[in-house]
Amino acid sequence: MELVCPAGNIDKLSYAYAYGADTAYIGLKRFSLRIKADNFYEDEYKRVIELKKKYPQKRLFCALNIAFHNHDLKMFLQNLDYFKQYPIDAFIVQDLGLVPILQKEFPGTHLHLSTQASCMNKEAVKMYHSLGFKRVVLGREVSLSEIREIKDACPEMELECFAHGAMCIAYSGRCLMSAYLTGRSAQSGFCSHSCRWEYDLGVSREQLAGSSCVKDACGGKNASLARLNAEGGVISADEAKAIAQSGILRLQERQRPGELFPVFEGEDFTAILSSKDLCMIDHLADMKAAGVDAIKVEGRMKSTYYVAMVSRAYRKALDALEGKISSEEAAPFIASLDDVAHRESTTGFYYNRGDADKTTIGASDSPYLLAAAIGEPYSSEETEKIFAAGEKLLADRNAELNAMHPSARAAVERDLEQHPEKRIKIAQKHEGWKVYPYDALNRVDSGTELEFVSPSVLAQKVTGSEYEFINPKTGEKLDWVNADHDCAIYTGVKIEENTLVRVKDSEYVEGEIRNRGRERRL
């Protein structure tokens, strides 16, 4: 099966490819259902072309999966020449109005039906095949047995199914809740993820007293109604069901007091909020047996660390399934999914629709923070320049001190004695060590234990004595590093290409999922 992974920006695209994705899917500005992902724009197509040259066997899909309004269509047509610069292998669409346009303007590019189209039966798949679609990303409500029926009825159609990631509580993602609460339409790519917020459930006394269906369930007795109103009162299962199906229950978002939103329970569903995450990594053989041609990972808004680790885990799992590596070799990489920010998981609708109905609470969480990305090592000539810059920095500082008046120099030296951290420290050469660019993403103090992860290295612990942080422009040793600082790492540890650096999150508590707030992206 093909592994299709998300790429919200050019860096994530690179790591998706490096960590095992056969294919990555991206969005273009304004035309993707993940507007808040970085997406791709301006001259980034040049970097994408270079990546495709580096990974010639990898494919690139482009999501054009918003519901197009007339002005969206006009803008898309105006940008056709720009889109044609990307080496796109397939477009993922839900809007059939795009089909003749894409077939005319991109004759060599495949058409894939987005899961937003909610295609879940064999006749629909046949119809889309007749329209020229190469692949259907099936609606998430489809079961494995239904997939098998669809594949048998239309074997020429490729079937792609989600295997991992967040599940929208709405029907195939067609959610109106975000627009209702915030004015930000999920169908235009501006989802505010309002299903993850915190709510209180309740009902006003006036609604309760005036509800005929509740009175009927309670036998019309005032005593029962009084008991329902009483704090800490106990009600029967029939009474609870009557309340749930009456439509009188209301949710109140904690930051929007007074704004009440209805909750309703039907015979086989409850219209209420937050789903578990999908995880099918232990069931890939069943997906293959059902006729799935490609498995998909959700998450264009997730972090680089998430994209890399999840891509790697599913790559190893698929390689084990195909006999390329043993199950024992794959097992630790599969288990490393627990190191990625996640919520409780489910198998969704694949086996039993009741599994998808189980909701959860809490934010995604991880025991690690992504500290940095490490680049290709500096050449011998570049490394010599770094050390030379350090020697010059130290010599210039000494010359400055020597030129001072003796009393001024004595004052500076006293200050340095009291504050040794102010002394210039330069890197010293170590046999067998190399200097690598270090793209810092979070603050890390020198001496902190690091962990290197890469496509083939599960996690390598690096103690504080095994590396130094240095400024590659000045050669100065650094006591700490942070984002946007010039930084390199000097170490004798062998570093594989595309290595990421992670550190333990000191605030993480095992078994406890912290609510980190709506804006945190893990």
N, C-alpha and C positions, 0 to 999 in steps of 0.2 A: 504494500500500500504506500502511496505517496504521502509524505509528511508536509503539510502546509501550515506555515507559522506566520505570526503577525509581525509587521514592521511599521512602527509609527513614525520613524524618521530614518535618515540615512545610516546612522550608527547602529540602530537596531536591525536594519536590513543586513548590515555586514555581519553582525553577531548571529543572526538567525541562520545565515548561510554557513558560517564557520562552525556553529555548534550542531549542525546536522539537518537543518531543514532542506528538503528537496526543492521546495518552492516557498517564496514569501509573498504575502499580499500587502499592498500599500494602498493609501488613499491619496487623492489629489485634492488640493485646497478647494473647498466649497461643494465638492460633489461626493463626499464620503459621509457615512453615518457616524464618524468619529471626528467631528470638527475640532475637538479639543486635543486630539492627537496632533503631533507636529505636522504630519503629512508632508507632502513634497511640493516644491514650488521653485520658481526662479530657475537657476542653472544647475540644480541638483541632478538633473538628468545626466550630466556629464560624469558625475561620480557613480551613478547607477550603471552607466555603460561600462565604466572601468571595473566595477564589481562583477558584472556579467562576464567580462573578459577573464577575470581572475577565477571565477567559478562557472566555466562554460556549460556545465551540465545542469546548473540550477535554473529554475524558472521564476518569472515575475508575473504576478497577477495584480490587477488594479481594480479596486472597488469603486464603482460608480453607482452606489446602491441607495442614494437618497430617492425620495419620491419627488420627481421633477415637476416644478411649476413651469409656466410658460417662460418666465424670466430666467429660470435656471437653464432651460433648454437653449434659450438665446445666448446666454453666457457661454455655455458649453460649445456651441457652434462657433462662437467668436474665438475660442481658444484651441481649436482643432490643431492648428499648426504646432502649438506648444506641446500638446499631448503626443503628437506623432514623433517627438524627439526621444521619448522614453522607449526602451526595449521591452514593451509589454507583450506577454505571451497570451494573456486572456483578460477580458473584462468581466467583472462580476456585477450583474445588473438585476434590478427587480422591475424596472419600468419598461414595459414592452415598446413604448414610444421610441426608445433609444435603439431598438434592434435594427431597423432599416438604415439608420444613420451610421451605426457602427459597422454594419456589413458593407456599406458603400465606402466609408472613409478608412476603414481598417480591414481590408479584405483578407489579410493573412492572420488575423488575430482571432482566437477562439472566443466564443460567448459562453459564459457560465451564469446560470440562474442563481441569484442570491437567495439565502434562506429567508429573507424578508418576503419573498413571494409565497411562502408557506406551501410549497409543493410537497404533497405527501401521499399521492396515489399513482398507480401505474398509468392511468389514462392521461393524467396531467403530464407525466413524464414523456409519454408518447407525443403529446401535442407540442411540448417544448422542443422535442427532437425534430419534429416536422418544421418548426420555425428556424431551425439552424443552430440550436444550442448544442454544444459539445458536452457540457456537464451540468448537472443539477446539484446545488447544495441543498439537501433535503431539509424541510422544516424540522425543528428539534422535537416535535411531538410524535415523530414516526418511531415505530418499534423495530427491533431487529428482524422480527418475522415479516413485517411489512416491507422492509428493505429487500429481503430475499424475494418476495413476490414481485416487487418492482423490477429488480434486476433480471429475473426470469422472463418477465413480460417485455422488457426493453433492454436486452443485453448490450446493445450498441451505445447506450448512454452511460457516460461516466457518472458515478455517484460519489459525492463528497459529503461527509458528515462530521459534525463537531464531536471532538473527543475530550476536550479539556477547556476549562475556563468558566467565566461567569455566565450564569443563565438569567436572562431577563424573566421576571415574573409574568410579564404579559405574553400574549400569544405571538410566538416567533419574533419577539421584539417590537411588535406594533403597539407601543405603549403611549398613552395619552397623559399619563400621570405627571411627567415632568412639565409638559406644557400647561397643565391644569394648575400646578402649584407655583411655577416660576415663570411661565411664559416662554420657556425654552423648549422647543419641540424636539423630541427624540427623532422624529421622522425627517428632520432637517439637519440632524447631526449634532444638536446642542443638548443632549441629554444631561441633566443635572444629577443623575443617579439618586433621585429623591426616594426610591424604594429602599435605600440604605440608611435613611435618616431615622431619628428616634420619635416614636409616637406614643400617645396615650389612647387607650380604648375606653369609651364610655357611652352613656346615653343620658339625655336630660330627663328629669322627672316628668316634665310635661309630655315628652314623647312617649315615655313608658306608660303613663296613665292614660294616654289617648289612643294607645295601640289596641285595636280590636282583636288582632290575632294573638297577642299576648294574653288578653283577657280570656279568650277562648281556651288557650292552652292551660291557663290557670283555673279553668272552670268558672270564670267570672267572679271569683270570690275576692272580696276586698282584702281578706287576710293574706291571700297569696300575693297580691300586689304589694301590700305593705311589707311582706317578707322580702320581696324582690327589691324594694326600695331601701330596706334596712341595711345598714353597714355591716358587712360580715355575714349577711344572710345566705342560706343554702337553698339552691333551687334544683329541681329535678332535671333529668336529661331531656324530657319532652319540653319543659319550660325553656331550657337553654337553647334547644333547637328552634323553638318558635321565635325566640328573640333574634337568633342569628339569621333566620330566614325572613324576618319581618321588615328588614331594611332600616330599622331605627338605630342600629349601632353606628357610631361615628368615631373616626380617628382624629386626633388633634396633634399636629406636629409641634414639638416642644418649643420651637422658636417662632411659632405662629399661633399664639393663643387666640382662641375665638374663631379660628378658621377650621370648620368641621368638615370632614370628608367621609362619605358613607362606606360601610363595609357590608357585603352581602354574601350569604352562603346559600348555594343551590344544592341540588340533590347529590352532585358528584364533584363539587368544587367550592372553594372559598376564594372570593376576590380580595386577596390581601397580600401584598407586599413581597417580602425578601426571600429569595430562593437560595438554596445551597449552590456551591460550585460543581460543575460537571467534572468528573475524572474517570476516564475509561482505560487508563494505562494497564490495568490488570485484566482487561477484557478485549484486547486487540484481536485475539484469535477469533472470537465470536463475531467481531465486526467484519473481519476478512471473510469468514464463512458466510456471512449474510450477503456478501457481494459489494461491500464498500471498496471503492477504488482509491479513495484519498481520505485521510483523517485531518481534521482541522483544529488548530489551537486558537482560542479567542484571546484578544488582548493587545490591540494596537495602542491602547493608552497605558499599558503596563510598562514597567521599567526595563532597562537593558538587561539587568540581572535576571528578571523574570523570563524574558525572551530567551536568553542564553540557556538558563538552567532547565526550563521546560522543553526547549528544543532538544537539548542533549539527552534528557531522560527518555523522551519518546523515540529519539533516534536509536538509543541503545535497546529499548524495548522492541522496536521493529527489527533491528538487526538480530536480536535473539530469536524473534518469531520466524525470521527467514533463514536461521541457521548460520548466520555470519559470525556470531559470537555465542558463547554459552549463556544459559540463564544465570549462572553464578556470576559471570562477568558483568551482566547487565544489572543484577540486583542492587548493588550499592548506588548506581546512578539513578535507578528508579526510586529508591528510598530517599534520594536527595531532594525529591519534590517537597518533602517536609521542610526543607530549608528555605523554600520560596514562600513569599506571602500568599496565604490561602485561607479560605474559610472551610467549614465542614463540606464534605463532598458527597456526591450522589451519582448514580448511573442514569439519572434523568428518566426519559421515557423508554429507554431501550428494552428493558425487561418488564417493567410494571409501572404504569402511569402514576401509581400511588407513591413511587419513589420520588418523582418530580414534585409532588405536592407538599413534601416535607420542607418546611421553611427553617430558617435559622436566624441567629442574631449575631452582632459583633462585626468588627471590621476585619479586613485581611491583615495578617500579621506574620512576621518572620523573626527568627532569632539573630539574623544578620543584617548589617548595613553594607551596601555597596560602597567601597572606599575609593576605588580607582580603576581605570583601564590602563594596561601597560602596552606600550608600542614596541616597534622593532628596535633592537639595540643600536646605540650610536656606533658609528664606524670607529676604527682605531684613530683616525685623524681627528674626528670630532671629539673623541674622548680626551685626546691629548690637549686639545684647545680648552676643554672644560677645566682640566687640572692646571693648565698654564694660567687661565683666568683667575683661579684661586690663588696661585702663587703671586700673581701681580696684585691682587686685592690685598693680600697680607703685606706685601712689600710697600705698597702705597700707604697703608695704614701706619706702618712702622716709620716710614719717611715723614709722615705727617706729625707723628709724636716727636720725632727727633728734631723737627723744625720748631717745635713749641718752646716758649720760655720755660725754664726749669720749674717755676712755680705752677704754671698752667699744666705742664706735663705731669707733675706730681699729683695735682688735683684729679686729672683724668685717670691716672693709675690707681689712686685711692678708690675712685668710683668703680673702676673695673674689679677691684678686689672685693668690694661690697656687692657688686652685681655682675658675677661672672658670666651670666647669660648674655651680657652685652659684648663680650669678647668675640672677635671674628674667629670662626672655626672653619677650616677648609678641609676638603676631603683628601685623604691620603691613599696612595695606591695600594691595592691588595692583589696579590697574585691570583689570577683566575677569575677575578670579579669583572662584571660588565656594567655599563651605565645604560639604563632604559628610560625613555620618556614615561612619565607618570602623570596621567590625566586625573587629578584629584577631583572627587565628587563630594566627599564629606571630610570634615576635619579628622586628622589622625595625628597623634603625638608620636614623635620618634621613640622607638623602643616598644611600641605596642605590638603584640603578636598579630601577624597578618596571616591570611589564608589565601593561597593562589588557587584559582579554579580555571580550568581550560577545557577544550573539547575532549581531551583524553585523560586529563588529570582530575580525579574526583575532588580532592581538596588537599593542598600541601601546606602544612603549618610552617611559618617562617618566624623565628624568634627575633627579638630586638637586636641581638648581636650579629644577625646574619644579613643585615642590610643597613644602609644609611640613606637619608633623604638629602639631596643636594640641589642647589640652584644651577641649572645647566648653563646659565649665562655668566655667572660670577664664580662658580666653583665652590661657593660657600656651603657648609653643612647647615641643615635646617633642623630646628627643634620640633617643628610641626608643619603640616601642610594643609592646605584647604583649596577649595575650588577657586579657579581663576588665578592661582599662583603659579609662577614658573617653577617647575619641579621635575626632578628625575629621581629614580631609585637606583642605588649602586649596591650590587649584591653578587654573591658567588653562587646563588641558587639558580639552577637551570630553569629558564622561563620559556614556555611554549608560546607560539604565536597566538594572539587573541586571548591572552590571559587577563582575567579580571581579579581584582583584589577585594576581599571582603573582610570585615571585622565583626566580632561579637557585639551585639547591641546590649549594652549594660543594663538597659531598662526592661529587657525582655524577661518575662516570667513563663517558664515552661508550663503548658497546660492552660494558660490564661491568654485569651485573645483580647488585646487592648483596643480600645476605641481611639484611634489616632486622629480623628477628625475627618471631615469630608474632603479636605483639600490634599491630604497626604496620598501620594501615589507610590506604592511599594513594589 
